[in-house]
Structure formats: C-alpha cells, structure tokens
Amino acid sequence: MRWSIAAGGRETGEVTSSGSVSVFAGFRFLPEVISVAVRWYLRYGLSYRDVEELSAERAVTVDHVTIYRWLQRFTPEFIEAARPCRHAPGDRWFFDETYVKVAGKWACLYRAADQHGQVIDVLLSRRRDLAAARRFFTRPLRACTVPAEVTTDRAPVYPRVLDELAPSALHTVEQYANNPIETDHGRLKARLRPMRGLKRHRSARILAAGHAFVQNLRRGHYDIATGSPTATGSASLRRPGNHHVTGVASGTLHRSCPG
C-alpha cells in the first residue's frame, strides 16, 4: 500500500506501508508532537491556530494548516489501531440524530451510544431517510452482537429498520428515554461551537468520529494503558496488523489488550 506524505506542510512523495513501518515515517515532526496536537484539537474547544499557539509555547513551530493535515491523516489511524482494545458495547443501545452545517448546508449526523456512555458509531449523511438509517444500523450490528433493547425517537423509519435488522430487540420510543444520547450531542456541539464552520463532508466525518473516539478513551472504554513506564519516546503506531497506539491520551499510549 502506498500514500502521499505531507511533512511540515510539504509533499514528500510516497511511502510504502508494511506491517513493520510506522505510519509516522517520513514526517518531519516527532510522533509525540503530532499525536498530542491531534488529541488537543479533538478533545478541547480549540481552533487550529490555538493548537499552533500552544505548540509554539512549547518550542514547536508548526503551521495551523499542517495541524489540519495531521488531523485528517492520523485520526482514522488512531481509531483503527485502538479498535482491538475497545470494550464490547452493552446490550442497550440509544440511537438518535442531530444536525450539523457543512459547507453552508445542514447534514444529518446519526450517533449511537450504549447504557455505559460508550459512543458506538457515528454516521454523517446528507439526508435523513430510510437508506441512511439502514446504513447506520447495519454498521454496528455487523461488528457487534444484536442488542436486547434499542431506544430511538418516533421517526417512522426506525421500526421498519429494526424489524429488518434486529427483530429480536425491544424497541423503546418512550418520551425522555433517549435523553442519554441527546445529552451527549451537546458535548459534540460544544466542540464544534468555536469553529468557523465545516467546509467538507470528509472533514466533518473525521472530526465526528475522532471526537467520539477521544470521548470513549477518556471514559475508559478502551483497554489502553496511558503513560506506560515502558515508553521509549518513539511512537509505535503501525499499520496494518500491528495495532500499536501512541500519544492520544496524555502523550503516550501503549496497548495493553491481548492479541
């Protein structure tokens, strides 16, 4: 597999990926610098220029455009590398949708969480319709066991989708029953508020997924040790196959899950 690498905002050609090559290979900045910058942006209500300023205070000179490129490049890598360490979702799922503005138009953001507060999945769709709802339900069901109970709002598409994909699940539509996921929307909206707007659907998808990942990480839904004393200062995120993660939580992360 090959991809283009941007080092310090400049394209440096292609790098061949293998099971033993770090995805940070070819980048001018230290992996820890990249990881912390991505984590800051996903976790806190900061702009890219805010992250640039915080980095400069720590003697790291990096342009805000480069930080944007890091976020787009490495957020999916962190999510995928940590996937084997993620806890299995509970048996009660809450599905809901909210709206975000992308390129000046409203888009529907589907989000699902379990009774423990773990965000199971997110899906950005240009439309709120049967096809989008079916696609959103299919993804977590493909990776997880069928839940015992699913709570949604009273949208007419949900009974049809559940009868098709999870007929054994109890469907709950009582008033206020979906408060857990609706409250969780607020945390994402608080992250989006300082931004000047989302310009591309790809960027919006990555940000929504990255925010969910960091929220799950800080809530303890991953078997990942933070600040491991075995850290050597070099990042160990590799792909594919070797699911090592560094730098997302507090500077350095190391897998503690088996396999």
C-alpha distance (Angstrom), angle and dihedral (degrees) to the residues before:
residue distance angle dihedral
M1 . . .
R2 3.80 . .
W3 3.79 135.1 .
S4 3.79 140.3 167.7
I5 3.79 118.3 -98.0
A6 3.79 125.7 -147.7
A7 3.80 112.4 -154.8
G8 3.77 115.9 -170.6
G9 3.79 89.5 -19.3
R10 3.83 95.1 -49.5
E11 3.77 127.9 107.0
T12 3.78 111.0 -118.9
G13 3.79 101.7 -177.4
E14 3.78 128.8 -106.6
V15 3.77 131.8 -29.9
T16 3.78 124.5 -159.1
S17 3.79 113.9 -128.8
S18 3.78 122.9 -145.5
G19 3.77 136.1 159.8
S20 3.82 91.1 -89.5
V21 3.82 100.8 42.1
S22 3.79 119.0 95.0
V23 3.80 115.1 -126.8
F24 3.82 86.1 -132.6
A25 3.81 90.1 65.8
G26 3.80 111.4 123.9
F27 3.80 96.4 23.2
R28 3.78 117.9 122.4
F29 3.82 95.4 -144.4
L30 3.79 125.7 72.4
P31 3.80 114.9 -95.8
E32 3.80 90.2 -120.6
V33 3.81 90.5 56.9
I34 3.80 92.3 50.9
S35 3.81 92.9 44.8
V36 3.79 95.4 49.5
A37 3.81 92.3 46.7
V38 3.80 91.1 52.4
R39 3.79 91.2 46.6
W40 3.82 93.2 49.6
Y41 3.77 92.3 52.1
L42 3.81 95.0 47.2
R43 3.80 95.8 42.8
Y44 3.79 103.9 41.8
G45 3.79 136.8 43.1
L46 3.79 94.0 -102.3
S47 3.78 133.0 137.8
Y48 3.79 122.1 -135.8
R49 3.79 88.6 -103.8
D50 3.82 89.6 52.7
V51 3.81 89.7 55.1
E52 3.81 88.8 46.9
E53 3.81 89.7 53.5
L54 3.82 94.1 46.6
S55 3.79 89.7 49.8
A56 3.82 91.3 50.0
E57 3.81 89.6 53.5
R58 3.80 86.0 58.9
A59 3.81 93.0 50.3
V60 3.81 94.0 -101.0
T61 3.80 113.0 127.8
V62 3.79 109.4 -159.0
D63 3.79 131.6 148.9
H64 3.80 120.3 -118.8
V65 3.81 90.4 -124.4
T66 3.80 89.4 58.8
I67 3.82 89.7 51.5
Y68 3.80 88.8 53.1
R69 3.81 89.5 52.5
W70 3.81 90.9 48.9
L71 3.80 90.5 53.2
Q72 3.80 92.6 50.7
R73 3.80 93.0 44.7
F74 3.79 103.6 41.4
T75 3.81 107.1 30.3
P76 3.82 92.9 77.2
E77 3.82 89.3 44.9
F78 3.81 92.8 54.6
I79 3.80 91.7 47.0
E80 3.79 93.5 49.3
A81 3.82 94.7 43.4
A82 3.81 91.9 52.4
R83 3.81 95.1 44.3
P84 3.84 95.8 96.3
C85 3.83 89.1 55.0
R86 3.79 95.0 52.1
H87 3.79 119.3 113.6
A88 3.78 118.1 -114.8
P89 3.82 111.4 -102.6
G90 3.79 119.9 -105.8
D91 3.79 124.0 -105.8
R92 3.82 95.9 -103.8
W93 3.79 115.1 72.6
F94 3.80 129.4 -170.6
F95 3.80 117.6 -156.2
D96 3.78 124.4 -170.6
E97 3.77 141.9 143.4
T98 3.77 134.9 -134.2
Y99 3.78 132.9 -178.6
V100 3.79 131.1 -112.9
K101 3.78 128.1 -179.7
V102 3.80 114.9 -119.2
A103 3.80 120.5 -178.6
G104 3.79 89.3 -13.7
K105 3.82 94.9 -53.3
W106 3.79 129.7 99.2
A107 3.80 116.2 -110.7
C108 3.79 128.2 -172.1
L109 3.79 116.6 -116.7
Y110 3.80 113.3 -162.1
R111 3.81 115.2 -157.8
A112 3.81 132.5 -179.5
A113 3.82 131.4 -167.8
D114 3.79 136.2 173.1
Q115 3.81 130.4 -129.0
H116 3.83 90.5 -88.6
G117 3.81 93.4 58.8
Q118 3.80 95.7 -105.2
V119 3.80 111.8 146.1
I120 3.79 102.8 -130.6
D121 3.78 100.3 -170.3
V122 3.80 144.9 -25.7
L123 3.80 129.7 -149.0
L124 3.80 128.8 -173.9
S125 3.80 115.0 -152.1
R126 3.77 132.6 176.3
R127 3.80 88.8 -140.8
R128 3.78 137.1 39.4
D129 3.78 101.4 -138.7
L130 3.80 144.3 118.7
A131 3.81 94.5 -80.7
A132 3.81 92.6 52.9
A133 3.82 92.7 46.6
R134 3.81 91.5 49.1
R135 3.80 91.5 48.7
F136 3.79 91.4 49.5
F137 3.81 94.6 49.8
T138 3.80 92.8 44.8
R139 3.82 96.1 58.6
P140 3.84 100.1 60.0
L141 3.81 92.4 36.6
R142 3.78 89.3 56.2
A143 3.81 91.7 55.7
C144 3.82 100.7 34.0
T145 3.76 140.7 41.2
V146 3.79 119.6 -89.0
P147 3.83 109.8 -87.2
A148 3.79 122.3 -122.2
E149 3.80 92.8 -134.5
V150 3.81 134.0 22.4
T151 3.80 122.2 -167.3
T152 3.80 120.1 -160.5
D153 3.78 139.3 152.1
R154 3.80 121.2 -95.2
A155 3.81 96.5 -86.9
P156 3.83 106.9 144.5
V157 3.83 93.9 -130.6
Y158 3.81 95.4 64.7
P159 3.84 99.8 70.3
R160 3.79 90.1 50.6
V161 3.81 93.5 48.5
L162 3.81 93.4 46.3
D163 3.80 92.8 48.0
E164 3.79 87.5 53.1
L165 3.81 101.1 42.5
A166 3.82 107.1 21.7
P167 3.81 109.3 18.3
S168 3.81 92.7 160.4
A169 3.81 94.2 58.0
L170 3.79 120.4 98.9
H171 3.81 108.6 -119.2
T172 3.82 113.5 -143.5
V173 3.80 122.3 -169.1
E174 3.80 101.1 161.4
Q175 3.78 119.2 144.6
Y176 3.83 113.1 -89.4
A177 3.82 91.2 6.9
N178 3.80 89.9 113.2
N179 3.80 94.6 52.3
P180 3.86 94.7 112.7
I181 3.80 94.7 63.3
E182 3.81 93.6 36.5
T183 3.80 89.1 54.7
D184 3.79 89.7 49.1
H185 3.81 89.7 56.1
G186 3.79 86.5 66.6
R187 3.79 92.4 63.5
L188 3.79 90.9 55.1
K189 3.81 91.9 45.6
A190 3.81 89.3 50.9
R191 3.81 88.3 55.0
L192 3.81 92.1 49.3
R193 3.81 95.2 46.3
P194 3.85 98.1 80.8
M195 3.81 91.4 49.6
R196 3.79 123.5 97.4
G197 3.78 91.5 -130.5
L198 3.78 138.9 -69.7
K199 3.78 113.2 -86.6
R200 3.81 103.1 -175.2
H201 3.78 134.7 36.5
R202 3.81 91.3 -133.9
S203 3.80 91.4 55.7
A204 3.81 90.8 47.1
R205 3.81 91.7 50.6
I206 3.79 92.8 49.8
L207 3.80 92.9 46.9
A208 3.82 93.2 48.7
A209 3.81 92.0 47.8
G210 3.81 92.7 44.0
H211 3.79 92.7 49.5
A212 3.82 90.0 51.4
F213 3.81 90.0 48.9
V214 3.80 94.0 51.9
Q215 3.81 91.2 45.0
N216 3.81 90.6 52.5
L217 3.79 90.6 46.0
R218 3.79 94.7 53.6
R219 3.81 91.1 44.8
G220 3.80 91.1 57.3
H221 3.80 99.7 -109.7
Y222 3.81 92.9 135.3
D223 3.81 128.1 67.6
I224 3.79 92.1 -132.3
A225 3.80 124.7 133.6
T226 3.80 114.8 -136.5
G227 3.76 124.1 -149.9
S228 3.80 92.6 10.5
P229 3.82 113.1 -165.8
T230 3.79 87.2 -135.4
A231 3.78 90.6 68.9
T232 3.77 112.0 125.7
G233 3.78 98.6 -172.0
S234 3.78 95.7 -102.6
A235 3.79 123.6 101.9
S236 3.76 120.1 -116.2
L237 3.80 104.2 -165.5
R238 3.79 105.9 135.7
R239 3.76 135.9 167.4
P240 2.91 144.3 -112.4
G241 3.78 114.1 16.0
N242 3.81 99.5 -5.8
H243 3.79 103.8 85.6
H244 3.79 101.3 -164.8
V245 3.80 117.9 151.4
T246 3.78 131.0 -166.2
G247 3.75 138.8 176.8
V248 3.80 104.3 10.9
A249 3.79 101.1 110.9
S250 3.76 113.8 28.0
G251 3.76 106.1 -14.1
T252 3.80 100.3 -64.6
L253 3.78 132.7 37.4
H254 3.76 127.0 -175.6
R255 3.75 128.2 -173.4
S256 3.78 116.1 -108.6
C257 3.79 97.2 174.2
P258 3.79 121.5 103.0
G259 3.77 122.9 -104.2
